[in-house]
Amino acid sequence: MYIIAEIGSNWRTLDDCKESIRLAKEAGADAVKFQIFNTMSLYGQDLSSEFELPRDWVPLLSEEATKQRIDFGVTAFCVDDYKFVDPYVDYHKVASSNMLDYDSLDYLSTLDRRVFISTGGARDWDQMQCLANHELAYKHTTVFMDCVAEYPSNKYMPSNLAQHSWVAFGEVGLSDHSSIVCHNDAILDAYPYIEKHVNLVGAVNTPDSGHSLSLEEFKLFVKWSKGKIEASSILGTYAEKEMKLYYNVRAITTKPLKSGDTLISGTNFRYMRARNSLGSKGTWKDVRGKKVTKDYIAGEGITCFN
């Protein structure tokens, strides 16, 4: 089983990216993956995004991956970016949205690297035929990744690809857009490659943070995927963890606080369910009347108090 840790947009700094590589290795992943794009190549106009991975980081991240002895890959969205990242990657990835970018497919077909192609939305017969007619579909280094078009998704395609014409071309895998830690064990028989979105550094308010696994969740996912534990041994523990993290009430600020402010229930904080990872870290201890020992923004779980 080959596990790809998809970092996606779950970073804020170069150090976040490097730490994600280290933690992916620690969790047992075989590969780590980032995305490189610019809005000009995607949309034909400069819309700029804070989640565009700087190009000059790519060599540095490749170096870190080599240091950690984990495969390094990048999803690109135009042929120029594929050419740019090629000297630094161990494999390439083609997103579902770009599986009929013929310029990129032509270039990738000239390489002797593994290429993963996601097939979300490729249930359309015309799209299937177009991709099937390209020589890249027949290379032994090409892996078709089954996935649903919903993004994020809380479901998966359990074995549709096995009944799909892609299987005639070679190896298949699963690009899992869900936040599910494990599926039924039969999935492992259908897919020797699995890509999973991860948020290993606790990044908040990113396009991918809502459907990505935390470090501890990803460790469980890898153990299940590698056959070290069965799904049934995780589900109960995971359900209890979900209850603890997101449904049990905890102390969360309702307005910004300065260090030294006194916590007054109903005024500047409440015991309530966490809506995101920022709030989920809050304590469930009785902090009424206590003073905070750091600054907080609204909606943040309270962790530091006297």
Buried (B, 14 or more C-beta within 10 A) or exposed (E): BBBBBBBBBBBBEBEBBBBBBBBBBBBBBBBBBBBBBBBEBBEEEEEEEEBBBEEEBBEBBBBBBBEBEBBBBBBBBBBEBBEBBBEBBBBBBBBBBBBBBEEBBEBBBEBEEBBBBBBBEBEEEEBBEBBBEBEBBEBEBBBBBBBBBEBBBEEBBBBBBBEBBBBEBBBBBBBBBBBBBBBEEEBBEBBEBBBBBBBBBBBBEBEBBBBBBBBEBBBBBBBBBEEEBEBEBBEEEBEEBBEEBBEEEBBBBBEEBEEEBEBEBEEBBEBBEBEBBBBBBBBEEEBEEBBBEEEBEEBBBBBEBE
